[in-house]
Amino acid sequence: MIQGKYHTVIDEYAYPRQALEDLYYSELEKCVVQYGQKMRWGPEKRQAWTPGINAVDPTVAGKEYLTDWPLLKEIWDKFDILDFHPNDMDMLVYDQEYEFPPHVDFKQNAVIMLPILPVDGAMPITYYHIPGIELEKYTKFRDLDKDKYREYVYEYSMEYPTLSNGWVIHGVDKLPPEQTRVFLRIKILKEKYTDVVTKLEKGAFIND
C-alpha cells in the first residue's frame, strides 16, 4: 500500500479499469439515473434531487445489485470488509461541470474509489483541515476558505483502488466542461479508515 495522511493507494490489487469502461459503455450507461431516484428517496430528503450526481440503477436492467454482473462481483469479492452488503457498492456518474463542495461523510467511515472515466485521470480530490474543529458538530463547509484550509490534493490512481477517509473535510472542484466522471465506489460502514489500514498492513484486506 502507498499511504497518505487521509488516503491509501491499495497497490496490492490492480483493478480491471478497461474492462469496467467496456462494461459501462456496453451495458451500464443505459442504466444511469439521478442519484436520488436510484436510492428511492422521496422529496422530503434534502439532497434527493441534487442535479449533477447520478448512479447506475441495476433495476433498469432487471437486476438487483451491481454484483449481478460477474465483473463487478469479482471486484466485490476482492475486499474483506466487515458486514459488506452488495448495496455498499455503487457506480457514480457526475455530470460535466459538477462540483463536490467540501464536506464530511458522516454516514460512511471510508470509501474505496475505483476511477473508470475519464481515461486520462479525473479531477483530483482535495483534503482540508481546520485546526481545533470538532467535526461531529459541523456538517456544512460550502463557504469554506479553500485556499486557507487546503491540506493537500490527491490525483487518483487509474491503476489501483484508493481508500479514502470519510471523516475528514474533502471535496472535488468543478469538473471541466468536457469531463464526465464515472467512479465505482465501495462504502465502508462498519469499520473505520484506520481499521482498514491495519488490515492492509497485515495483508488481511485483499482476498486472493
C-alpha positions in Angstrom: 0.0 0.0 0.0 1.0 3.6 -0.5 -0.2 5.7 2.4 -1.1 9.4 2.5 -2.5 11.2 5.5 -6.1 10.7 4.6 -5.9 8.3 1.7 -4.2 5.0 0.9 -3.5 3.6 -2.5 -4.2 -0.2 -2.5 -1.4 -1.3 -4.8 -1.9 -4.9 -3.8 -4.6 -5.1 -6.3 -4.6 -3.7 -9.9 -8.3 -3.3 -10.7 -9.6 -4.0 -14.3 -10.3 -0.4 -15.3 -10.5 -1.1 -19.1 -13.0 -3.9 -18.5 -15.1 -1.6 -16.3 -15.1 1.0 -19.1 -16.1 -1.6 -21.6 -19.0 -2.8 -19.4 -20.1 0.8 -18.7 -20.4 1.7 -22.4 -21.9 -1.7 -23.4 -24.5 -2.2 -20.6 -24.3 0.2 -17.6 -24.5 3.6 -19.3 -28.2 3.0 -20.3 -29.0 2.3 -16.6 -27.8 5.7 -15.3 -30.5 7.7 -13.3 -30.4 10.6 -10.9 -28.9 9.5 -7.6 -32.0 10.2 -5.5 -34.0 8.1 -7.9 -31.6 5.3 -7.6 -31.7 5.5 -3.8 -35.5 5.6 -3.9 -35.5 8.8 -1.9 -38.7 10.9 -1.6 -39.0 14.7 -1.8 -38.5 15.0 1.9 -34.8 14.1 1.5 -32.9 17.4 1.3 -30.4 16.1 -1.3 -32.9 13.8 -3.1 -32.8 15.6 -6.4 -29.5 17.4 -6.4 -28.6 17.9 -10.1 -25.3 16.6 -11.4 -24.8 13.4 -9.4 -26.2 10.2 -10.9 -25.7 6.5 -10.4 -26.2 3.2 -12.3 -29.5 1.6 -11.2 -29.3 -2.2 -11.7 -33.1 -2.5 -11.7 -33.2 -0.7 -15.1 -31.6 -3.9 -16.5 -33.8 -6.2 -14.5 -31.1 -6.9 -11.9 -31.0 -6.3 -8.1 -27.4 -5.3 -7.4 -24.3 -4.3 -9.3 -22.8 -7.6 -8.2 -25.2 -9.4 -10.5 -22.7 -8.5 -13.3 -19.8 -11.1 -13.0 -17.1 -8.5 -13.4 -18.5 -6.4 -10.5 -19.0 -9.5 -8.4 -15.3 -10.3 -9.0 -14.3 -6.9 -7.7 -16.7 -7.1 -4.7 -15.1 -10.4 -3.7 -11.6 -8.9 -3.6 -12.2 -6.9 -0.4 -12.5 -8.3 3.1 -15.0 -5.7 4.6 -17.0 -6.3 7.7 -20.7 -6.8 7.1 -20.2 -6.0 3.4 -23.5 -5.9 1.5 -24.0 -5.6 -2.3 -25.8 -2.3 -1.7 -22.5 -0.9 -0.4 -21.2 -0.9 -4.0 -22.4 1.7 -6.4 -21.3 3.3 -9.7 -21.4 7.1 -9.6 -21.7 9.3 -12.7 -21.1 13.0 -12.3 -22.2 15.5 -14.9 -19.9 17.9 -16.6 -19.0 20.9 -14.5 -20.4 19.3 -11.4 -18.7 20.4 -8.1 -18.5 18.5 -4.9 -18.3 21.2 -2.2 -16.1 20.5 0.9 -18.0 18.1 3.2 -17.6 15.2 5.6 -19.2 11.8 5.1 -20.7 11.2 8.5 -22.6 8.1 7.5 -19.7 6.3 5.9 -16.4 5.9 7.6 -14.4 5.3 4.5 -14.8 4.6 0.8 -12.8 2.8 -1.8 -12.8 4.6 -5.2 -12.0 3.0 -8.5 -12.0 5.6 -11.3 -13.3 4.5 -14.6 -13.6 7.7 -16.6 -12.1 9.9 -17.9 -9.3 7.6 -19.1 -6.6 10.2 -18.6 -7.5 10.9 -15.0 -10.3 12.5 -13.1 -10.4 15.8 -11.3 -8.5 15.2 -8.0 -9.8 15.1 -4.5 -8.8 17.9 -2.1 -8.5 17.3 1.6 -9.0 20.2 4.1 -8.1 20.7 7.7 -9.4 23.4 10.1 -7.3 23.4 13.3 -9.3 22.7 16.5 -12.6 22.0 14.9 -14.9 19.2 16.3 -16.2 17.6 13.1 -19.1 15.9 14.8 -20.7 19.4 15.4 -20.3 20.7 11.8 -21.8 19.4 8.6 -21.7 22.3 6.2 -18.5 23.6 4.6 -19.8 25.2 1.4 -18.4 28.6 2.3 -15.0 27.2 3.4 -12.0 29.3 2.5 -10.4 26.6 0.4 -7.1 28.3 0.0 -6.7 28.8 3.7 -7.6 25.3 4.8 -6.4 23.2 1.9 -4.1 20.5 3.3 -3.3 18.6 0.1 -4.6 17.5 -3.3 -4.6 13.8 -4.4 -4.6 12.7 -8.0 -6.5 9.4 -8.1 -4.6 6.3 -9.3 -6.1 4.9 -12.5 -4.4 1.5 -11.8 -5.1 0.8 -8.1 -8.1 1.5 -5.9 -7.9 4.4 -3.4 -9.1 4.1 0.2 -10.3 7.5 1.5 -11.1 8.6 5.0 -14.7 9.9 5.0 -14.3 11.6 8.4 -12.2 14.5 7.1 -13.2 17.5 5.1 -12.9 16.8 1.4 -14.2 17.9 -1.9 -13.8 18.0 -5.6 -13.5 21.2 -7.6 -15.8 21.9 -10.6 -15.3 19.3 -13.3 -14.1 20.6 -16.7 -16.9 21.1 -19.3 -15.6 18.1 -21.3 -15.2 15.7 -18.4 -17.9 13.2 -17.4 -16.7 11.4 -14.3 -17.5 7.7 -13.7 -16.3 6.0 -10.5 -17.0 2.7 -8.9 -17.5 3.3 -5.2 -17.4 0.9 -2.3 -18.7 2.2 1.0 -17.2 1.0 4.3 -19.8 1.5 7.0 -18.9 -0.8 9.9 -15.1 -0.3 10.1 -13.1 2.9 10.5 -10.5 4.0 8.0 -7.7 3.1 10.4 -9.2 -0.4 10.8 -8.9 -1.0 7.1 -5.3 0.4 7.0 -4.4 -2.0 9.8 -5.9 -4.9 7.8 -3.9 -3.8 4.8 -0.7 -3.7 6.8 -1.4 -7.3 8.0 -2.2 -8.5 4.5 -5.7 -9.3 5.6 -7.8 -7.0 3.4 -7.3 -8.2 -0.2 -8.7 -11.6 -0.9 -6.8 -13.9 -3.4 
